[in-house]
Amino acid sequence: MKPSLSVQSPVRYAGLLPVLFSFFVMGFVDIVGTATANIKAEMGLSNALAGLLPNFIFVWFVVCSIPVGLMMNRIGRRATVQISNFITIAGMLTPLPMILGLMPATLAIYLVTFALLGIGNTMVQVALNPLLTNVVSGDRLAGSMTLGQFVKALSSLLGPQIVLFATVQLGNWAYVFPIYAGITALSSAWLALAPIPREAVAETGSQSFAGAFSLLRDPYLLRLFFCILLIVGIDVGMNFFIPIIFHDVFGLGHASNINTLYFAARAVGSFVCALLLTRYAASRILLRTMIAAIAAYLAMMGLAATPTSSMAVKALFCVLFLPVGFATANVFSIVFSFAIRHRPEQADLISSLLIMGVAGGGAVTFAMGLIADSLGIVGGMSVLLLCMLYLLVTARYIRRREQQHP
């Protein structure tokens, strides 16, 4: 497979940019790790309780994904994205009275914000990848989705910087939420004006809850579903645990901004992957990057096992988590494209089903926090190692499958 962007007409090119910018809004969900670390410090939460907080976002990927997929088939992909924008704006404005000092800071307000962000992000993730096929040729799906993931990675990269700006310049890290609300409103207005053609409406009996879950009877789709679940868990887990490691193991007081390096690596990884996909098979890239990620992560675990204040160790730790972010940046888009190509006639339902797997982000971080409280930081990190090993085994399976059936 040699994907590259192939826009079908000037009109569709005009529709491509606002769709890609919507991936920027999609990236707002990655603030959950940095936000959780700040809420943990603000509220004095344990690792286990803090690790549970992302579930207030990711549980909605389980609850809403299939209903959103069915609704999307009726009202259209762009309309679904617009509804997600309105819900996201509402969620981002929920903490504003608390930020302005009109009411006391409470965990409950943050949970409402997380919940609305989760609902809105579920909808945009279900609808946006299929919407991309409305403006870009579908036979090059991995490359176009990877480009979207690059835009999403840029959003994730800027998230910790916005938090730092809000903390230093505005006096409260939580100002990141109303800032996100304003960006979402701009994205919604641009998308409303874009000339995007409406997709054909599927009218088959499979457009139902039973039809969606029946797709998991396909062993190949089931494997890909678990890949989505685990790669999101790896992303959120890295985002959540890196500041904790720098604080608890290396003794660095304020470390949330260190996530910027991880997101930078993901952004570069997404961009480089989009270029590589024009020359090499996606299955080959997936296999080799997972090998690199596991090697770097094992070295990270070794450093985290020994508390130290050495600047050299801290610098080496940063160097090691960069290839993890670089290597895992392409997994989501490649796996997603494999699933859509496998059953293109069921693209909307497959999209909603795979987005259910995003809930893995909450499950994995909770497991990490629970084990870390019992066995220490390295014990918690071992959860992500198991996730990476599963992805490696599946990448090898996909590679063999494509070699046998090119």
N, C-alpha and C positions, 0 to 999 in steps of 0.2 A: 504494500500500500504506500502510495506517495502523495500525501495530501498537500494541498496548497489552496489558498483562498481563490475562489473563482466566482466573482460576482456576475450575475446574469444580465444586468442591465444598469444604465445610469440611475434609473429610478430606485432600483434595489440598493445601489451603492448609497444613495441618500438615506435609505432606511438602515443601513448597516451600522453607521456611527452611533445613533442613539441606542441601538440594541447592545453594542459593545459597551457603551457607557452604563447601561443597566447592569452589566457584570461588575462595574465599580460599586454599585449599590449592593449587589449580592455579597461583595466582600465585607460589608459591615459586620456580618455575623462573626467574623474572625476576631472582633474586639472582645469576644466573650472571655478569652484567656486572660488578657490584660485587665479587663473589668473585674473578673473574678479575683485576681491577685490583689487589686485595689480594695475591693469589698472585703476580702479576707482580712486585710490589715486594718481597714476602717472599723469593721464590726468585731474584730478579734475572734474569727472563726477558726475551727480546727481544720486540718488538711482534708479530713473525710467530709466534713460539712461543706467546705469550700468546693471540693471536687463534685459535690452533688448539685451545685448551683447551675452549671451548664445544662443540666437536664431540663430546667425550666425553659430553655430554648429548644433543645433537641427532641424533647418528647413530642412536640408538635409535628415533627417530621414523620413520626409514626401515626399520629392521629389524623393529620390533614392531607397527607400526600395523595392517597387514593381518591378521596372526595374532590380534591383540587383537580386531579387528572380527569375525572369524569365531568366536572363543571367546565373545565377548559375545552373539552370536546364540544360543548354546547355554545359557550359564549366567545370562544376564540382565545388564542394565546396572548395577543397583545392586551386584551381586556383583563385577562388574569394577572398579567404583570402590573397593570395599572391599579387593580384592587390591592395587590401586595404593597405597592408604593404608599397608598393611603393608610394601610394598617401600620406600616413601618413608621410613617410620620407620626401617627398617634402614639406609638410606643416610645419614640424618641423624645416626645414632648411631655410624657408622663412625669419624669422626675423634675421638670422645670420649677414647679412651686417649691420643691425641696431644695433645689440648687440656689434659688433666689432667697432662701431663708424664710419663706412664708409658712413652712411646716417643718417639723423635725425630721432628720434623716432616719429612715427606717429600712430594714431589710425587705419589708413587704413591697415598698415602692420599686425597688430594684427587681424584685421577682415579677411584678407586673410588666415592667419594661422588657425584661428578658422574654416573658411569654409572648407579648405582642411582636417583638423582634423575631421570635421563633416562628410565629404564624406567618408574618409577612415574608420571611426568608424562605419558608417552605414553599409558598406560592411562587415566588420568583424563581426558585431553583427548579421547580417542576416545569414552569412554562418557558423559561428563557432559552435553554438549550434547544428545544424544539422550535422556538420562534426564530432562532438563528438560521434554521434551514429554510425559512421563508425568504431570506435575503441572500443566502449563500448556497451554492450548489451542494447538494447532499452527498455526492460521491466523494467528497474530500472532507468528511466530517471531523476526523481526528485533528487535522490541522486547524480548522476554524474554531473548534471547541478549545483547543490549546491556546489560541490567541485570546479567546474570551477569558480563559483562566489566567493569562498573563495580565489582563486588565484587572481581574479580581485580585491578583497578587499585588498589584500596585496599590490597590485600596487597602489591603492588609498591611502592606509596608508602611503606609501613611498613618494607619490607626494609632500605633504607639506614639508617633510624633505629635499627632493631634492631642492625645492624652497628655503628653509632656507640655505642649503649648497651653492647654487648658489649666494644668496644674500650676505652671510658673507664671503665665501672663494673666490668667483669669481667676486664679485662686482656688479652683476646684476642678479636679480631673473629670467630674461628671458633666462638665460643659461639652464633652465630646458628643453627648446625645443630641442636644439641640443643633449642634453643627451638622450632624448626620441628617437631621430632619430637613434642614435647608438644602443640602445636596440632593436628597431624595426628591424634594419638590421640583428642583430644576430638572432632574432626570425624567420625572413624570411629564413635565411640560414638553420637553424635547420629543419624547416618545409619542405623545399625543399628536404632534405635528408631522411626524415622519410618514412618508408614503410606503407603508408596508402592506403587501397583499395579504388577504385572508386565506388561510389554509383550507383545504378541503375537509369537510366534516365526515368523520368515520361513522358509518351507520351499520355496525355489526353487533351481533349478540354478545360479543366479547367485551363490549364497553360497559362493564359492571364490576362490582366488587369481586364477585366470583371469577370473572374473566381476568382481572388483574392478578389475583393471588394464584390462579391456575398457571400463570407464567413461571412461577417458582418450581413447578414440576419439571421444567426443563433444567437438567443438571448444569448446563453451561451458564444459563442465566442465574441460577442459584449461586454458583461460584462467584460470578461477577457482583451479585448483590452483596455478598460478604466482603468482597474487596472494597466496595464503596464504604461500607460500614467501618471497616478497619482503617482505611486511609484517612477518613475524616477524624477518627479517634487519634491517629498519629499526629495530625496537624494540631488539633486542639490540645492534645496531651503535651506536645512540645511547647506550645504557646503558654500553657498553664505552668509547666514544671521548670522551664528554664529560669524565670525570675526567682522561683522558690529555691532552686539549687544555688544560685548566686547569693541569695540572702542567707539561707540556712547552712550551706556547706562552705561557701567562700567568704561569708561575712560582709557582703556588699549591701549597704543600707537600702538604697533605692535602685531596683534592678529591672523594673518593668520595661524601661526603654531598651533593654538589651534585646528584646524581641524584634526590634527593627532589623537587626542583622539577619535573623532567621527569615523574616519576610522578604528582605532584599535578596537572599539566596533563592527563595521561591520565585520571585519575580524574574530573576536572571534565568533560573531553570526553566520556567515556562516559555520565555522568549527563545532560548537556545533550542528547546525541544521543538517548538514550532518550525524552526529552521531545519532541524535534523529530520523531521517527519517528511520533508520534501525529498529526502534521499534514502532513508532507511525505513524498514518495516517497524511499525509501532510495537509489535511483540518483542522484537530484538532490543529496542530502546528500553522497554519496560523491564526486561530481564536484567540487563546490565546495570541499570540505575538502581535496582533493588539490591544487587550485590554490593554496590558502592555504599548505599545507605546503611546496610547492616554492618559493614566493616567500620564505618565511622562511628556508628552508634555504640558498638561494643567498646571502642576506645573511650567514648564519653562516659560510659558506665564505669570504666576503670578509674577515671579521674574523679568522678563523683563519690567513689567509695572512700576517698581519703580527704577529710576536711583540711583545708589549708588556706592561708592568706597570700600565698605566692602569686604575684602578678603573672609570672610565666605560665603557671598552671591555668589561671583564668583565661589568658590569651589563647592557650592551646585548646581549652574547652570551646572557646568561640570559634576557633578554626575548624574544630571537628563538627560542630552542629551546622556549619554552613553547607557541607556536602549532603547532610541529611535533608535539609530544606531544598537544596538544588535537585537532588535525585527524586524526591517524592513529589515534586511540583507537578509532574506530568501524569501521575497515576490516575487521578480522577477522570481527566478528559479522555485518556486512552481507553480506560475501562468502559466509560460511558459510550464511547464511539463503537467499541466492540459489541455492546449490547444492542444498540440501535441498528447496526448493520446486520446483526443476527436475525432480528425480526422487525424489519422496517415498517411493515404494515401495522405494527402495534407501538409506534414510536411514543405516542402520548402516554399510554399506560405503562410502558417500560420506563419512561422518564419518571413518572410518579412513583413507581415501585422502587426504583433505584434511589430516589431521593428519600424514601423511608429509611434507607440505610444510613443517611446522614445522622440519624439518631445515635449512631455508634459513637459520635463525638462525646455525648454525655455519658454513655455507659462506660466507655474506656477511661475517661478522666475520673469517674467515681471509683472504678476499680483501682486506678493508680493511687488516688488519695487514701482509700481504705487500706491498701497494702502498705503504703508509705507510713501510715500511722502505726502499723503493727511491726513492720520489718525494716523500716528506714527508707531513705530516698532511693537507694539502688534497687530495693525490692519493688518500689513503685515503678521505677523505670523498666523493670523486666516485663511489665505488661506490654509496653510498646515494642519490645524486642520480639515477643510472641506474635504481635500483629504483623511485624515486618517479615517474619519467617513464613507466615501464611501467604503473604503477598508474593514472596519469592517462589514458593512452591507453585502457586497459581500462575505466575508469570512463565515458569518453565512449562507448565501444562499447556498454556495458550501458545507458546512458541512451538512446541511439538505438534500441536493441533494444526497450526497454520502450515507447518512444513509438510505434514501428511496430506492436507487438503488445501493447497494454495488457491 
